[in-house]
Amino acid sequence: MKKVNLLICFMIPACIVYFGCSTGSKNPESNNLNSIELTIDPGDKWLGKRKVFIFSLDRTPQMAAWIENDTDNYISTIIVTNKNAKKKWLKAPKEGRLEALPVWNNRISNKSILIDSISAASSKGSVDVKIDNGSFVKGQEYTVYLEINHSFDYNEFWTEKNSGVNGQPSLIYCAKFSAGTPGKIKLDPIGYGSVDGSSGNIVSGLDGITTALAIINEANIVIN
């Protein structure tokens, strides 16, 4: 499968903890970590379909991955798809479609980020993002969040009447890791974002979510 490969360097000065995330074991005697990779294996619903006149078009998901600290403060974005990063949506407000990735959009609000260094085209295949270890502190915990969404992803619970163009809201996955501890840690779905983009809160649980859970087959953090 085609892969998106990016090398992203950033500074992370604080430890990061969040409830409900997958966690790797700690080992204070581990060597300093060399690199971290976020890998995403597409699921059956990675490519959505949308009818345009007589045509059926593939739709790749919108996604963002980022780091937060233990007081829920945004630290740095790892990767975000171009449409959300550069607000290049067709038939959308000037501010873009906040409901596509409402949690990430809220986290980066009023913050200065280098969009060109973290944005990428939506991938039709698997995603493999390599992260430089930067200033990760050996033995401290960090959390990666992944938000992913398909527009027009309707089901019996999230209909066009109650969810607009969004359909099922963005899903939030996360995992914790300890710097300097090699291993592979799975990101688990913990909830979803605001269906209309009005809030950056994460709604716990997966009530009403169906096909959106098949966008991703598996996502992992690999610490080498």
C-alpha positions in Angstrom: 0.0 0.0 0.0 1.1 3.6 -0.6 2.5 5.2 2.5 2.8 8.8 3.6 6.2 9.3 5.2 7.0 12.4 7.1 9.8 13.4 9.6 8.5 15.9 12.1 10.7 17.5 14.8 9.2 19.2 17.8 9.9 20.2 21.4 7.9 18.7 24.2 8.7 20.0 27.6 6.1 18.4 29.8 4.9 14.9 30.7 1.6 13.9 29.3 -1.2 11.7 30.8 -4.8 11.2 29.9 -7.4 8.7 31.2 -8.9 6.0 29.0 -5.8 5.6 26.8 -3.8 2.5 26.1 -0.5 2.4 28.1 2.9 0.9 27.6 4.9 -0.4 30.5 7.6 1.8 32.1 11.3 0.8 32.4 13.5 3.5 33.9 16.6 1.6 32.8 15.7 1.8 29.1 18.0 3.7 26.7 16.9 7.0 25.3 14.4 6.4 22.6 15.6 6.9 19.0 12.3 7.4 17.2 8.6 7.1 17.4 6.3 6.1 14.6 2.6 6.5 14.3 1.2 3.8 12.0 -2.3 3.6 10.7 -3.7 0.5 9.0 -6.8 1.3 6.9 -10.0 -0.5 7.6 -12.8 -1.5 5.3 -14.3 2.0 5.4 -11.1 4.0 4.9 -12.3 5.0 1.5 -15.8 6.4 1.6 -18.1 6.8 -1.4 -20.1 9.9 -2.5 -22.4 10.3 -5.4 -21.8 13.3 -7.6 -24.3 13.4 -10.4 -23.8 9.9 -12.1 -20.3 9.5 -10.6 -19.2 7.6 -7.5 -16.1 9.2 -6.0 -13.7 7.9 -3.4 -13.4 10.0 -0.2 -10.3 9.7 2.0 -10.8 10.4 5.7 -9.7 13.7 7.3 -7.4 13.2 10.3 -5.1 14.9 12.8 -2.7 13.5 15.4 -1.3 15.6 18.2 0.3 15.7 21.7 -1.2 17.1 24.9 0.2 17.4 28.5 -1.3 16.3 31.7 -3.3 19.5 32.2 -5.0 19.0 28.8 -2.9 21.6 27.1 -2.0 21.2 23.5 1.8 20.7 22.9 2.3 19.9 19.2 0.6 18.6 16.1 2.2 15.5 14.5 0.2 15.4 11.3 -3.0 16.9 9.8 -4.6 16.5 6.4 -4.3 19.4 4.0 -8.0 20.3 3.9 -8.2 21.0 7.6 -4.7 22.5 7.9 -5.2 25.0 5.0 -9.0 25.3 5.2 -9.4 24.4 1.6 -12.9 23.1 1.5 -15.4 23.4 -1.3 -18.6 25.2 -0.4 -17.6 25.8 3.2 -17.3 28.9 5.4 -14.1 30.9 5.4 -13.0 29.3 8.6 -13.3 25.9 7.0 -15.3 22.9 8.3 -14.6 22.9 12.1 -16.9 19.9 12.5 -14.6 17.7 10.5 -12.0 17.7 13.2 -13.5 19.7 16.0 -11.2 18.6 18.8 -8.0 19.3 16.9 -9.4 22.6 15.6 -10.2 23.7 19.1 -6.7 22.6 20.4 -4.8 24.7 17.9 -7.1 27.8 18.1 -5.1 31.0 18.7 -1.8 29.0 18.4 0.9 29.5 15.9 1.8 26.3 14.2 3.9 25.6 11.1 1.2 24.1 8.9 3.4 23.3 5.9 5.7 21.1 8.1 2.9 19.0 9.5 0.2 18.8 6.8 -0.1 16.0 4.3 -2.4 14.9 1.5 -5.1 12.4 2.5 -3.7 8.9 1.8 -5.6 6.2 0.0 -3.3 3.7 1.7 -1.6 3.1 5.1 0.0 6.0 7.0 3.4 5.8 8.6 4.6 9.0 10.3 8.1 9.0 11.9 8.6 11.4 14.7 12.1 12.6 15.8 12.6 12.1 19.5 13.3 15.9 20.0 13.3 16.7 23.7 11.3 13.7 25.0 12.5 13.1 28.5 13.5 9.5 29.4 11.0 7.9 31.8 8.3 10.5 31.4 4.9 9.7 29.9 3.4 11.2 26.8 0.0 10.9 25.1 -0.8 10.8 21.4 -4.3 11.6 20.2 -5.7 10.7 16.8 -8.9 12.3 15.4 -10.4 10.9 12.2 -13.6 11.6 10.3 -15.5 10.9 7.1 -18.1 13.5 5.8 -21.5 12.2 4.9 -21.0 9.1 7.0 -24.6 8.6 8.0 -26.2 5.8 9.9 -29.6 5.3 11.7 -28.5 7.4 14.7 -26.5 10.1 12.9 -28.7 11.2 10.0 -28.6 14.2 7.6 -31.3 15.9 9.7 -29.3 15.8 13.0 -25.7 15.8 11.8 -25.5 18.0 8.7 -22.7 17.1 6.3 -20.8 15.3 9.0 -22.8 12.2 9.6 -21.1 10.2 12.3 -18.8 12.6 14.3 -15.0 12.5 14.4 -13.6 9.5 16.4 -10.9 10.1 19.0 -8.2 7.5 19.6 -5.3 7.8 22.0 -2.4 6.0 23.6 0.2 6.7 26.2 3.9 5.8 26.0 6.9 6.2 28.2 9.9 7.8 26.6 12.9 5.4 26.4 10.7 2.3 26.6 10.7 0.4 23.3 7.5 -1.3 22.2 4.3 -1.2 20.2 1.3 0.5 21.8 -2.2 0.3 20.3 -4.3 3.5 20.1 -7.9 2.8 21.3 -11.1 4.7 20.5 -12.2 6.6 23.6 -15.0 8.8 22.3 -16.0 11.4 19.6 -16.0 15.1 18.8 -18.8 17.6 18.5 -20.9 16.8 15.4 -21.5 20.5 14.6 -18.0 21.7 15.5 -19.3 24.0 18.2 -17.1 22.4 20.9 -13.7 20.9 21.4 -14.8 18.5 24.0 -14.4 14.8 23.7 -17.6 12.9 24.4 -16.7 9.6 26.2 -18.1 6.4 24.8 -19.1 5.2 21.3 -22.9 5.2 21.4 -24.4 5.5 18.0 -21.0 4.9 16.2 -21.1 2.1 13.6 -19.2 2.2 10.3 -16.9 5.0 11.5 -15.2 2.4 13.6 -14.1 0.6 10.4 -12.3 3.6 9.0 -9.2 2.3 10.9 -8.3 -1.3 11.3 -5.6 -0.5 13.7 -3.4 2.4 14.8 -0.2 2.1 16.8 2.6 4.0 18.3 5.9 2.1 17.7 8.8 3.2 19.9 12.2 2.0 18.6 
